[in-house]
Amino acid sequence: MHFSTALHKGTLLKRYKRFLADVKLTDGAIVTAHCPNTGSMESCYQEGCTIWVSHSDDPKRKLAWTWEFTEVESGFIGINTARPNQIVAEAVAQGKIPGLTGYETVRREVKYGKNSRIDLLLEAKGLPACYVEIKNTTLLRGESILFPDAVTERGRKHLEELMDVVKSGQRAVMVFFVNRPEGRQFSPADTIDPEYAATLRKAATEGVEIIAVRALSALNSMTTGDTVPVKLEGFTL
């Protein structure tokens, strides 16, 4: 995925009301940017850090600026949770994600389950349909990348519906999009949402496949890189 316009460098002054961030741009202008991330964003920013924002000329938007990246020493943390689905869809179509190759069509936001939409539905003649749920993943603690960074009842519902997909004879895959350069392995965040962690482990035992894939981010593009080891309660996938 390539950004349609150049990103702008700034300094984060503060994040507030979850969806707002005041940013000082390099030309000295202070703007309010949309923060497209509903989580706690723990380990993703601190006041005074360097961030990168995009600008839109759409007159219908309330805020023209959007927080895209936090810059860290080894690269970028992706803040915009609207990006991962597009990036993973492109990577699947290009055969870049091990385990998700060989499909002829990639459809997004397809209705399924109990009034839900699956992020990606992969289909090919002779293969069971593959239902793919994608979660933006940025929480870093030590050498581990964790999900979620806040309690997520919606996330647990998605796992339950993926288990139902497996029971119906189809394939279900949970993709954790590791949207930062650090972290050697992925694990569920037991201390933040123990119910989600337990449900993820249950889903794995019932046939839901779990993949963690690293984002490769630059100031003009984002794509997928290597897979990240998944560790669930003493064993690694």
C-alpha positions as CSV (number, residue, x, y, z in Angstrom):
1,M,0.0,0.0,0.0
2,H,1.4,3.4,-1.0
3,F,0.3,6.6,0.6
4,S,-1.5,8.9,-1.8
5,T,0.1,12.0,-0.4
6,A,3.3,12.7,1.5
7,L,3.3,12.4,5.3
8,H,4.1,15.4,7.5
9,K,6.5,15.3,10.5
10,G,5.4,16.7,13.8
11,T,5.7,16.5,17.6
12,L,2.9,15.1,19.7
13,L,1.7,17.6,22.2
14,K,-1.1,15.5,23.7
15,R,-3.6,12.8,22.9
16,Y,-7.1,13.3,24.5
17,K,-10.7,12.1,24.2
18,R,-9.2,8.9,22.6
19,F,-9.7,10.2,19.0
20,L,-7.9,13.6,19.2
21,A,-4.2,14.6,19.1
22,D,-2.6,18.0,19.1
23,V,0.5,18.1,16.9
24,K,3.1,20.7,16.3
25,L,4.3,20.5,12.7
26,T,7.8,21.3,11.7
27,D,6.7,24.7,10.3
28,G,5.5,25.6,13.8
29,A,1.8,25.2,13.1
30,I,-0.2,23.5,15.7
31,V,-3.0,21.2,14.4
32,T,-5.5,18.8,15.8
33,A,-5.3,15.4,14.2
34,H,-7.7,12.4,14.2
35,C,-6.3,9.5,16.2
36,P,-7.8,6.4,14.4
37,N,-7.2,4.0,17.2
38,T,-9.7,3.0,19.8
39,G,-7.3,1.1,22.1
40,S,-5.2,2.4,25.0
41,M,-2.2,2.7,22.7
42,E,0.1,1.7,25.6
43,S,3.8,1.7,24.5
44,C,2.9,3.6,21.3
45,Y,3.5,7.2,22.3
46,Q,4.5,9.7,24.8
47,E,4.1,13.5,24.8
48,G,6.9,15.1,22.9
49,C,7.6,12.1,20.7
50,T,7.9,12.4,16.9
51,I,4.9,11.4,14.9
52,W,3.9,11.5,11.2
53,V,0.5,12.6,10.0
54,S,-1.4,12.6,6.7
55,H,-3.5,15.4,5.3
56,S,-6.8,15.3,3.4
57,D,-8.4,18.0,1.3
58,D,-11.8,16.4,1.7
59,P,-14.1,19.3,2.7
60,K,-16.5,16.8,4.4
61,R,-14.0,15.8,7.0
62,K,-14.1,17.4,10.4
63,L,-10.3,17.0,10.9
64,A,-8.0,17.2,7.9
65,W,-5.1,15.6,9.6
66,T,-4.7,11.9,10.6
67,W,-2.0,10.4,12.9
68,E,-0.4,7.6,10.9
69,F,2.9,6.7,12.6
70,T,4.9,7.1,15.8
71,E,8.6,7.2,15.0
72,V,10.8,5.0,17.2
73,E,14.6,4.3,16.9
74,S,14.1,1.1,14.8
75,G,11.3,2.3,12.6
76,F,7.6,3.1,12.8
77,I,4.6,2.1,14.9
78,G,1.4,2.1,12.8
79,I,-1.4,4.0,14.5
80,N,-4.1,4.1,11.9
81,T,-6.2,0.9,12.4
82,A,-7.9,1.5,9.1
83,R,-4.7,0.5,7.2
84,P,-4.0,-3.2,8.2
85,N,-7.0,-4.8,6.4
86,Q,-6.0,-3.2,3.1
87,I,-2.3,-4.1,3.5
88,V,-3.1,-7.8,4.4
89,A,-5.6,-8.1,1.5
90,E,-2.9,-6.8,-0.9
91,A,-0.3,-9.2,0.6
92,V,-2.6,-12.2,0.3
93,A,-3.4,-11.3,-3.3
94,Q,0.3,-11.1,-4.0
95,G,1.0,-14.4,-2.3
96,K,3.2,-12.8,0.4
97,I,1.8,-14.4,3.5
98,P,2.7,-18.1,4.1
99,G,-0.4,-20.2,4.7
100,L,-2.7,-17.8,2.9
101,T,-1.6,-18.6,-0.7
102,G,-3.4,-20.3,-3.6
103,Y,-6.7,-18.4,-3.4
104,E,-8.3,-17.0,-6.5
105,T,-10.4,-14.3,-4.9
106,V,-10.0,-12.0,-1.9
107,R,-13.2,-10.2,-0.8
108,R,-13.4,-7.7,2.1
109,E,-16.1,-7.1,4.6
110,V,-18.3,-10.0,3.8
111,K,-21.3,-10.7,6.0
112,Y,-21.2,-13.9,8.1
113,G,-22.0,-15.3,11.5
114,K,-24.4,-13.5,13.7
115,N,-24.7,-10.0,12.1
116,S,-20.9,-9.7,11.6
117,R,-18.6,-9.0,8.7
118,I,-15.4,-11.0,8.1
119,D,-12.3,-8.9,7.2
120,L,-11.3,-11.1,4.3
121,L,-13.0,-14.1,2.6
122,L,-10.6,-16.1,0.5
123,E,-12.0,-18.5,-2.1
124,A,-10.7,-20.9,-4.8
125,K,-12.1,-23.9,-6.6
126,G,-11.5,-27.1,-4.8
127,L,-10.6,-25.4,-1.5
128,P,-12.8,-24.7,1.6
129,A,-13.6,-21.0,2.0
130,C,-11.1,-19.2,4.3
131,Y,-12.4,-16.6,6.8
132,V,-9.7,-14.2,7.9
133,E,-10.0,-11.8,10.8
134,I,-7.3,-9.1,11.2
135,K,-6.3,-7.3,14.4
136,N,-3.9,-4.4,14.5
137,T,-1.3,-5.3,17.2
138,T,1.1,-2.7,18.8
139,L,1.4,-3.4,22.5
140,L,5.1,-4.1,23.4
141,R,6.1,-5.5,26.8
142,G,9.7,-6.7,27.0
143,E,10.4,-8.8,23.9
144,S,6.7,-9.7,23.4
145,I,4.0,-8.2,21.3
146,L,0.6,-8.6,23.0
147,F,-3.0,-8.3,22.1
148,P,-5.3,-6.7,23.1
149,D,-4.2,-3.4,24.7
150,A,-7.7,-2.9,26.2
151,V,-10.6,-5.2,27.1
152,T,-12.4,-6.2,23.9
153,E,-15.7,-8.0,24.0
154,R,-16.0,-7.5,20.2
155,G,-12.7,-9.4,19.8
156,R,-14.0,-12.3,21.8
157,K,-17.1,-12.4,19.7
158,H,-15.0,-12.6,16.6
159,L,-13.1,-15.6,18.0
160,E,-16.3,-17.4,18.9
161,E,-17.6,-16.9,15.3
162,L,-14.3,-18.2,13.8
163,M,-14.7,-21.3,15.9
164,D,-18.2,-21.7,14.4
165,V,-16.7,-21.4,10.9
166,V,-14.3,-24.3,11.7
167,K,-17.2,-26.4,13.0
168,S,-19.0,-25.8,9.7
169,G,-16.1,-27.3,7.8
170,Q,-14.6,-24.1,6.5
171,R,-11.2,-22.6,7.3
172,A,-10.7,-19.8,9.9
173,V,-7.5,-17.7,10.4
174,M,-6.8,-15.1,13.0
175,V,-4.1,-12.7,11.7
176,F,-2.4,-10.4,14.2
177,F,-0.8,-7.6,12.2
178,V,2.3,-6.6,14.3
179,N,2.4,-3.0,13.4
180,R,5.8,-2.0,14.9
181,P,9.4,-3.2,14.4
182,E,10.2,-4.5,17.9
183,G,9.2,-7.7,19.6
184,R,10.3,-11.3,19.0
185,Q,7.1,-13.2,19.6
186,F,3.3,-12.7,19.8
187,S,1.2,-13.7,22.9
188,P,-2.2,-12.8,24.2
189,A,-2.3,-10.1,26.9
190,D,-3.5,-12.1,29.8
191,T,-3.2,-9.3,32.3
192,I,-5.3,-6.9,30.3
193,D,-8.1,-9.2,29.0
194,P,-7.8,-12.7,30.5
195,E,-11.2,-13.7,28.9
196,Y,-9.9,-12.8,25.4
197,A,-6.6,-14.7,26.1
198,A,-8.5,-17.8,27.2
199,T,-10.8,-17.6,24.2
200,L,-7.8,-17.3,21.9
201,R,-6.3,-20.4,23.3
202,K,-9.6,-22.3,23.1
203,A,-9.9,-21.2,19.4
204,A,-6.4,-22.5,18.7
205,T,-7.3,-25.9,20.1
206,E,-10.5,-26.0,18.1
207,G,-8.8,-25.4,14.8
208,V,-8.7,-21.7,14.3
209,E,-5.3,-20.9,12.8
210,I,-3.3,-18.1,14.3
211,I,-0.7,-16.1,12.3
212,A,1.3,-13.0,13.4
213,V,2.8,-11.1,10.6
214,R,5.1,-8.0,10.8
215,A,4.4,-4.7,9.1
216,L,7.1,-3.2,7.0
217,S,6.5,0.5,7.1
218,A,8.1,3.5,5.4
219,L,7.1,7.1,4.9
220,N,5.6,6.3,1.5
221,S,4.3,2.8,1.9
222,M,3.3,-0.2,4.1
223,T,3.4,-3.9,3.3
224,T,3.9,-7.2,5.2
225,G,7.2,-8.7,6.2
226,D,8.1,-11.9,8.0
227,T,5.8,-13.9,10.3
228,V,6.3,-13.6,14.0
229,P,6.4,-16.7,16.3
230,V,3.1,-17.2,18.2
231,K,3.4,-18.4,21.8
232,L,0.3,-19.6,23.6
233,E,0.7,-20.9,27.2
234,G,4.0,-22.7,26.9
235,F,4.0,-23.7,23.2
236,T,4.9,-21.9,20.1
237,L,3.0,-22.0,16.8
